[in-house]
Amino acid sequence: MRPDTSHWRDRDSYDYFDALPIEGLAWECLRRHEPYQRHYRALLATRTQKAPMTSAAQRIWGLRFPSQA
């Protein structure tokens, strides 16, 4: 589940970041976060990865804002 970091110094590998919307940038950061990766592996292990994420989990991972923007 770890991303390939062998070319992390290669600027061309990150060109797509320039065109990402804020949600895309947030996802790129979240998916690299080890605690999130552990949480996702636990979902896979219990076969609940397709179930809706609980409100508490959404708040933990910043997938929902606590109030209106």
Secondary structure as the mmCIF struct_conf table of DSSP 4:
data_model
#
loop_
_struct_conf.conf_type_id
_struct_conf.id
_struct_conf.beg_label_comp_id
_struct_conf.beg_label_asym_id
_struct_conf.beg_label_seq_id
_struct_conf.end_label_comp_id
_struct_conf.end_label_asym_id
_struct_conf.end_label_seq_id
TURN_TY1_P TURN_TY1_P1 SER A 6 ARG A 9
HELX_RH_3T_P HELX_RH_3T_P1 ARG A 11 ALA A 19
HELX_RH_AL_P HELX_RH_AL_P1 ILE A 22 ARG A 31
TURN_TY1_P TURN_TY1_P2 ARG A 32 ARG A 32
HELX_RH_AL_P HELX_RH_AL_P2 GLU A 34 ALA A 45
TURN_TY1_P TURN_TY1_P3 THR A 46 ARG A 47
TURN_TY1_P TURN_TY1_P4 GLN A 49 LYS A 50
BEND BEND1 ALA A 51 ALA A 51
HELX_LH_PP_P HELX_LH_PP_P1 PRO A 52 THR A 54
HELX_RH_AL_P HELX_RH_AL_P3 SER A 55 ILE A 60
TURN_TY1_P TURN_TY1_P5 TRP A 61 GLY A 62
BEND BEND2 LEU A 63 ARG A 64
BEND BEND3 PRO A 66 SER A 67
#
